[in-house]
Amino acid sequence: MHRRSPSAVRSAAMSKTPSSHAIPVTPISTANPSGEALLGMAGGPLARVRLCDIIPYDGAPSPAYVRAVEALSGSLMRYNASVIELGHEDAALMRCGLEAAGLFFRTRRQTFLGKGSRGLCMYRAGRSVDDLDSSPPCMAEIFWCMGKVARAALSAIARHLHLRTDAFNHLLDETPLALNEISSSVLVASNAHSVIPNGKPAAGGVKASTNLEVEKGLLTLFCSDGPGIQVCDHNGHWYLADSACGAGDLLLITGKALRHATAGLRPAASYKVAPNYLSGTNAQERISLAFRLMPKSNAVLDCSPIEAAGYVIPQSYVPVSASQFMDDLLGEDDGLANAPVKANVARDDASKEPSLRSVLSDPISGAFLEDAMAVSCGHSFGGLMLRRVLEMSRCTLCSADIEIGSLIPNLALRAAAAMLKQQDDRRRFHNAAMRKRRKEMSDQMDLENGETAADDGVNRVVQYPFAVNEKVLIKGNRRTPEKFVGKEAVVTSQCLNGWYSLQIVESGENVRLQYRSLRKLSTSTSNEDRTLQQLQPISE
C-alpha cells in the first residue's frame, strides 16, 4: 500500500476544507429521547480547526495558523470546548483504535462472563511489555497520536495568550521519554455504558448523567464511536458537544491544572456522559478513547509566563507542585463525594469567577467589543462574531433571523469595552514598570552581596549566569529546602525569571531553584570539598 508523505497529506487536506469553520451544537432538550430534565442548552457553534493548522513550526505565522488559533481559543472561552479535525492517516488510526478497543472489551466480556469484568482499560507510555497484554492493541500508536494533538493545542492556547508556544513545555514529560520512565499522561479506553471517560466506574443503579466531572489535568481529548459527552459552557448551559464528531475528530476541553498555570484565563470545563447516546451499531455499549495530558509530578505550576506577558495574577494562584496540586484535588473530590449534584454545580460555578473581560470580548478573536452592534433580535456582537452573524443572517444565541439593515451601534457596550481596555493597558504598563524596578533592585542586591554579573558592554545580565549541563553548588536561601542546601547539582534547563531546573548529583532528584540560591562550582572547590569529606573521619 502506497503511503503519502505528511506534506502531501497536509496539502491535500488544505485544498479540500477551509482552515477553520463551525459545527452546529445539538441542543440536548431536542435530542434527549428520555425526556430527562436538563440544566439548559447552548445554541452557538463549536469551532472546528484542522490539526495541520495549529502545529507549531519555524517561520512567520500563516493566515491559516492565525485564524485557527483564534477560532480554537474563542471556542474554549465561550463554550469550554473545541473540535480538532485530524488528517487522513491520523483519522484512520483512530478508527482502528476504536474498533480494536471494542473487540477487546467484547472478548474480555465473553472470557470473564459472570466475574464482574470492567469495561475500562488505562494505558501509560513507558510501562513494561508484560503490562501491555491487559490493554487493546494499537494503544501505543493512539497514545502517540493524541499526545501530538494535545501538545499542538497547548501551544495554540499559549500563542493566543501572547506567550511563547513552548511556555508550558516545562510542565510536560520529555519527548521521547527518558529510559525507565513512565508517562504522567494517560490514555483511557472505556465503555460509556459502564464507566465515565475519566476512568471512574459508575456505581450500580446511578445514571451516568449524574456523574458530573471537572477535568483536573491540562487538556483532555475525547474520541468515540457515537455522541454522548455533555459540556457546560460559561453561561452554565449544558449541550451535547460531540454531536457532529466522527472518528477523525477529537473533542478538546481544558482542565484545572491549565487554569492554575494561566491564572484563570482558561477555565476548567465541567462535563458528564449522557446515557441515552449510544453507538448505533451496538445499543449496549459506546466505545470511547480519552487522552488526558497531565503535568509531570515534579513540575511546579506557577503563573510566571502569564505574569511576564503583563497579566494581573490574583493572590490565590500561588506556585505549587503538580503532585501536591493533584493530591488537593483528590481531597476535594473525597469531601464532595456525598454532596448533592446541584451543590457541586454551584460550587464549581462560583470557583470559575466569570470575568467582565469574557462579556466584553469577542468570543472568536478575544478583542474588546469597541465596535459592538445591536442586531434586530436585541443581542449585540462585534469583531469576527459580528461578521459571522451577518454572513449567516441568523443570531448565534437565539437563532432568530437577522435584518441586515437594522444594525444599531451599542454605545453603552462600546464605552464599557473601551474603559476595560484602558484599564488593561494601564495594568500592563504598571506591571512592566514593576518588573523593571524589581530587576534593578535585584541587580543592586547582587552588587551588595559581591556577586559578579556578566557584562556585554551594553546590558548587565544576572538572571542567567549558569549554562545548561553546568555543575553548581546549592548555597540556599529562605525558599530553598534544607535537604538540598550544600548539595552539588547539574543544570538541566533554564526557566523564566532566572529560575533553573536542576538534578541533584548525589540522589538524582529534580528541583527548581532561582539563580540567587546557586553558586558556580569550580574544579578547585570541588576537590577541596572532597578532601575535607575524606579527612572528616580522621579528625573525629
Buried (B, 14 or more C-beta within 10 A) or exposed (E): EEEEEEEEBBEEBBEEEEBBBBBEBBBBBEBBEEEEEBEBBBBBBBBBBBBBBBBBEEEEEEEBBBBBBBBBBBBBBBBBBBBBBBBBEBBEBBBBBBBBBBEBBBEBBEEEEEEEBBBBBBBBBBBEEEEEEEBBBBBBBBBBBBBBBBBBBBBBBBBBBEBBBBBBBBBBBEEEBEEEEBBBBBBBBBBBBBBBBBBBEBEEEEBBBEBBBBBBBBBBBBBBBBBBBBBBBBBBBBBBBBBBBBBBBBBBBBBBBBBBBBBBBBBBBBBBBBBBBBBEEBEEBBBBBBBBBBBBEBBBBBBBBBBBBBBEBEEEBEEBBBBEBBEEBEEBBEEBEEEEEEEBBEEBBEBBEEBEBBEBBBBBBBBBBBBBBBBBBEBBBBBBBBEBBBEBEBBBBEEEEBEEEEBEEBEEBBEBBBEBBEEBEEEBEEBEEEBEEEBEEBBEEBEEEEBEEEEEEEEBEBBBBBEEEBBBBBEBEEEBEEEBEEBBBBBBBBBBBBBBBBBBBEEEBBBBBBBBBBBEBEEEEEEEBEEEEEEEEEEE
